[in-house]
Amino acid sequence: MVFRFLFVPVLLLLVTDMLRLIDKEIAEKFATSPGNPYRTIYSEKVNSDGSISLVEVGKENINDIIQAYKDSTDIAQIVAYYNSTGDESVLNRMVPQYGDFTELPKSFADMLQLRIDSLKFFEALPVDVRQKFNNDANVFFSTAGSKDWIENLGPVIDKYGSKDKPIEPIEPIKESAGE
């Protein structure tokens, strides 16, 4: 009987030591670098030949960025705020969006290519149409879908669109409170 009581703790110690050795060997064999704690910030620069390149403009501490959102993501604080105020909007701050987003850029390079293609589209418009948007692609794309945008694109729509099926302006999404 005494043998059993001594054997079990000794066996547990041996097994624990063996597991520590195995864990240490595995950790040494598969150890990885935790990465760089800083994120490099880049900005666009237009070169003398007109090409665009990315240049490093600074660094950010990733942990500081993560910690800045700590309070707003703490479920205990969110529920406590709801319990103290009864404000349901704190539980669902964003309106759900449904749609086909498969054509959105999947990487930064895809996004830059989309931007370049969009600028080429704007530059291919007739001069008189571009002048209606102050020769500014940002104005053109920020008003896309509005009634003014469609009216300013008149010559292009007449050339490529169908007069039987006019292009309708896109109504902006209206956010309703409490959803």
TIMAR-108137 format. One record per residue (C-alpha): x, y, z; residue in three letters. Coordinates in nm, 2 decimals, decimal comma, padded with zeros to 4 digits, always signed. Layout:
<nodes>
{east: X&north: Y&up: Z&res: ALA}
...
</nodes>
This chain:
<nodes>
{east: +00,00&north: +00,00&up: +00,00&res: MET}
{east: +00,28&north: +00,25&up: +00,09&res: VAL}
{east: +00,45&north: +00,15&up: -00,22&res: PHE}
{east: +00,15&north: +00,27&up: -00,43&res: ARG}
{east: +00,14&north: +00,61&up: -00,25&res: PHE}
{east: +00,51&north: +00,67&up: -00,32&res: LEU}
{east: +00,51&north: +00,53&up: -00,67&res: PHE}
{east: +00,24&north: +00,76&up: -00,81&res: VAL}
{east: +00,40&north: +01,09&up: -00,71&res: PRO}
{east: +00,74&north: +00,97&up: -00,83&res: VAL}
{east: +00,59&north: +00,85&up: -01,16&res: LEU}
{east: +00,41&north: +01,19&up: -01,20&res: LEU}
{east: +00,74&north: +01,38&up: -01,14&res: LEU}
{east: +00,92&north: +01,16&up: -01,40&res: LEU}
{east: +00,64&north: +01,21&up: -01,66&res: VAL}
{east: +00,64&north: +01,59&up: -01,59&res: THR}
{east: +01,01&north: +01,61&up: -01,63&res: ASP}
{east: +00,99&north: +01,41&up: -01,96&res: MET}
{east: +00,72&north: +01,64&up: -02,09&res: LEU}
{east: +00,93&north: +01,95&up: -02,00&res: ARG}
{east: +01,22&north: +01,80&up: -02,20&res: LEU}
{east: +01,00&north: +01,72&up: -02,49&res: ILE}
{east: +00,85&north: +02,07&up: -02,49&res: ASP}
{east: +01,19&north: +02,23&up: -02,47&res: LYS}
{east: +01,31&north: +02,02&up: -02,76&res: GLU}
{east: +01,00&north: +02,11&up: -02,96&res: ILE}
{east: +01,03&north: +02,48&up: -02,87&res: ALA}
{east: +01,40&north: +02,48&up: -02,98&res: GLU}
{east: +01,33&north: +02,30&up: -03,30&res: LYS}
{east: +01,03&north: +02,50&up: -03,41&res: PHE}
{east: +01,10&north: +02,84&up: -03,24&res: ALA}
{east: +01,00&north: +03,14&up: -03,46&res: THR}
{east: +01,07&north: +03,50&up: -03,44&res: SER}
{east: +00,79&north: +03,71&up: -03,28&res: PRO}
{east: +00,84&north: +03,97&up: -03,55&res: GLY}
{east: +00,91&north: +04,33&up: -03,56&res: ASN}
{east: +00,72&north: +04,54&up: -03,30&res: PRO}
{east: +00,72&north: +04,84&up: -03,54&res: TYR}
{east: +00,52&north: +04,88&up: -03,86&res: ARG}
{east: +00,68&north: +05,09&up: -04,14&res: THR}
{east: +00,46&north: +05,37&up: -04,28&res: ILE}
{east: +00,50&north: +05,44&up: -04,65&res: TYR}
{east: +00,38&north: +05,73&up: -04,87&res: SER}
{east: +00,36&north: +05,79&up: -05,24&res: GLU}
{east: +00,62&north: +06,00&up: -05,41&res: LYS}
{east: +00,60&north: +06,12&up: -05,77&res: VAL}
{east: +00,94&north: +06,08&up: -05,94&res: ASN}
{east: +01,08&north: +06,33&up: -06,19&res: SER}
{east: +00,98&north: +06,10&up: -06,48&res: ASP}
{east: +00,61&north: +06,10&up: -06,35&res: GLY}
{east: +00,62&north: +05,75&up: -06,20&res: SER}
{east: +00,50&north: +05,68&up: -05,85&res: ILE}
{east: +00,71&north: +05,50&up: -05,59&res: SER}
{east: +00,66&north: +05,43&up: -05,22&res: LEU}
{east: +00,90&north: +05,58&up: -04,97&res: VAL}
{east: +00,94&north: +05,52&up: -04,60&res: GLU}
{east: +00,81&north: +05,81&up: -04,39&res: VAL}
{east: +00,81&north: +05,67&up: -04,04&res: GLY}
{east: +00,74&north: +05,38&up: -03,81&res: LYS}
{east: +00,45&north: +05,30&up: -03,57&res: GLU}
{east: +00,46&north: +05,08&up: -03,26&res: ASN}
{east: +00,20&north: +04,80&up: -03,33&res: ILE}
{east: +00,14&north: +04,74&up: -02,96&res: ASN}
{east: +00,04&north: +05,11&up: -02,91&res: ASP}
{east: -00,20&north: +05,08&up: -03,20&res: ILE}
{east: -00,36&north: +04,77&up: -03,06&res: ILE}
{east: -00,38&north: +04,91&up: -02,70&res: GLN}
{east: -00,55&north: +05,23&up: -02,83&res: ALA}
{east: -00,86&north: +05,01&up: -02,91&res: TYR}
{east: -00,85&north: +04,81&up: -02,58&res: LYS}
{east: -01,13&north: +04,99&up: -02,41&res: ASP}
{east: -01,36&north: +04,99&up: -02,71&res: SER}
{east: -01,33&north: +04,62&up: -02,76&res: THR}
{east: -01,36&north: +04,51&up: -02,39&res: ASP}
{east: -01,69&north: +04,32&up: -02,37&res: ILE}
{east: -01,72&north: +04,39&up: -02,00&res: ALA}
{east: -01,70&north: +04,77&up: -02,06&res: GLN}
{east: -01,94&north: +04,76&up: -02,35&res: ILE}
{east: -02,20&north: +04,57&up: -02,15&res: VAL}
{east: -02,14&north: +04,79&up: -01,84&res: ALA}
{east: -02,20&north: +05,10&up: -02,06&res: TYR}
{east: -02,52&north: +04,94&up: -02,20&res: TYR}
{east: -02,64&north: +04,85&up: -01,85&res: ASN}
{east: -02,58&north: +05,20&up: -01,72&res: SER}
{east: -02,73&north: +05,39&up: -02,01&res: THR}
{east: -02,97&north: +05,15&up: -02,19&res: GLY}
{east: -02,83&north: +05,27&up: -02,52&res: ASP}
{east: -02,86&north: +04,98&up: -02,76&res: GLU}
{east: -02,65&north: +05,15&up: -03,03&res: SER}
{east: -02,34&north: +05,06&up: -02,83&res: VAL}
{east: -02,41&north: +04,69&up: -02,91&res: LEU}
{east: -02,43&north: +04,74&up: -03,28&res: ASN}
{east: -02,25&north: +05,05&up: -03,40&res: ARG}
{east: -02,23&north: +04,96&up: -03,77&res: MET}
{east: -02,51&north: +04,90&up: -04,01&res: VAL}
{east: -02,46&north: +04,56&up: -04,17&res: PRO}
{east: -02,37&north: +04,58&up: -04,54&res: GLN}
{east: -02,47&north: +04,30&up: -04,78&res: TYR}
{east: -02,34&north: +04,27&up: -05,13&res: GLY}
{east: -02,11&north: +04,11&up: -05,37&res: ASP}
{east: -01,76&north: +04,23&up: -05,27&res: PHE}
{east: -01,57&north: +03,97&up: -05,47&res: THR}
{east: -01,44&north: +04,23&up: -05,71&res: GLU}
{east: -01,28&north: +04,45&up: -05,44&res: LEU}
{east: -00,90&north: +04,46&up: -05,43&res: PRO}
{east: -00,75&north: +04,18&up: -05,23&res: LYS}
{east: -00,41&north: +04,34&up: -05,18&res: SER}
{east: -00,24&north: +04,68&up: -05,17&res: PHE}
{east: -00,10&north: +04,61&up: -05,52&res: ALA}
{east: -00,45&north: +04,53&up: -05,65&res: ASP}
{east: -00,58&north: +04,86&up: -05,50&res: MET}
{east: -00,30&north: +05,06&up: -05,66&res: LEU}
{east: -00,38&north: +04,89&up: -06,00&res: GLN}
{east: -00,74&north: +04,98&up: -05,96&res: LEU}
{east: -00,65&north: +05,34&up: -05,89&res: ARG}
{east: -00,42&north: +05,35&up: -06,19&res: ILE}
{east: -00,70&north: +05,20&up: -06,41&res: ASP}
{east: -00,95&north: +05,45&up: -06,27&res: SER}
{east: -00,72&north: +05,74&up: -06,35&res: LEU}
{east: -00,66&north: +05,61&up: -06,70&res: LYS}
{east: -01,04&north: +05,59&up: -06,75&res: PHE}
{east: -01,08&north: +05,96&up: -06,64&res: PHE}
{east: -00,79&north: +06,07&up: -06,86&res: GLU}
{east: -00,95&north: +05,90&up: -07,16&res: ALA}
{east: -01,27&north: +06,11&up: -07,12&res: LEU}
{east: -01,32&north: +06,39&up: -07,36&res: PRO}
{east: -01,16&north: +06,72&up: -07,26&res: VAL}
{east: -01,49&north: +06,90&up: -07,22&res: ASP}
{east: -01,62&north: +06,63&up: -06,99&res: VAL}
{east: -01,31&north: +06,64&up: -06,77&res: ARG}
{east: -01,33&north: +07,02&up: -06,75&res: GLN}
{east: -01,68&north: +06,99&up: -06,60&res: LYS}
{east: -01,51&north: +06,81&up: -06,31&res: PHE}
{east: -01,23&north: +07,07&up: -06,29&res: ASN}
{east: -00,99&north: +06,82&up: -06,45&res: ASN}
{east: -00,98&north: +06,65&up: -06,11&res: ASP}
{east: -01,03&north: +06,27&up: -06,10&res: ALA}
{east: -01,11&north: +06,29&up: -05,73&res: ASN}
{east: -01,40&north: +06,52&up: -05,80&res: VAL}
{east: -01,51&north: +06,29&up: -06,08&res: PHE}
{east: -01,51&north: +05,98&up: -05,86&res: PHE}
{east: -01,65&north: +06,14&up: -05,55&res: SER}
{east: -01,96&north: +06,25&up: -05,73&res: THR}
{east: -02,00&north: +05,92&up: -05,92&res: ALA}
{east: -02,36&north: +05,80&up: -05,95&res: GLY}
{east: -02,51&north: +06,14&up: -05,86&res: SER}
{east: -02,75&north: +06,33&up: -06,08&res: LYS}
{east: -02,48&north: +06,60&up: -06,15&res: ASP}
{east: -02,23&north: +06,33&up: -06,25&res: TRP}
{east: -02,47&north: +06,18&up: -06,50&res: ILE}
{east: -02,56&north: +06,53&up: -06,65&res: GLU}
{east: -02,19&north: +06,61&up: -06,68&res: ASN}
{east: -02,12&north: +06,28&up: -06,86&res: LEU}
{east: -02,39&north: +06,36&up: -07,12&res: GLY}
{east: -02,17&north: +06,33&up: -07,43&res: PRO}
{east: -02,02&north: +06,01&up: -07,31&res: VAL}
{east: -02,36&north: +05,86&up: -07,22&res: ILE}
{east: -02,50&north: +05,97&up: -07,56&res: ASP}
{east: -02,21&north: +05,79&up: -07,73&res: LYS}
{east: -02,20&north: +05,47&up: -07,52&res: TYR}
{east: -02,53&north: +05,46&up: -07,33&res: GLY}
{east: -02,87&north: +05,38&up: -07,45&res: SER}
{east: -03,13&north: +05,65&up: -07,49&res: LYS}
{east: -03,41&north: +05,40&up: -07,44&res: ASP}
{east: -03,27&north: +05,30&up: -07,10&res: LYS}
{east: -03,13&north: +05,61&up: -06,93&res: PRO}
{east: -02,88&north: +05,58&up: -06,64&res: ILE}
{east: -03,05&north: +05,64&up: -06,31&res: GLU}
{east: -02,87&north: +05,82&up: -06,03&res: PRO}
{east: -02,76&north: +05,61&up: -05,73&res: ILE}
{east: -02,93&north: +05,70&up: -05,41&res: GLU}
{east: -02,70&north: +05,72&up: -05,11&res: PRO}
{east: -02,75&north: +05,46&up: -04,83&res: ILE}
{east: -02,94&north: +05,62&up: -04,54&res: LYS}
{east: -02,84&north: +05,50&up: -04,20&res: GLU}
{east: -03,12&north: +05,47&up: -03,96&res: SER}
{east: -03,07&north: +05,50&up: -03,58&res: ALA}
{east: -03,10&north: +05,19&up: -03,37&res: GLY}
{east: -03,03&north: +04,94&up: -03,64&res: GLU}
</nodes>
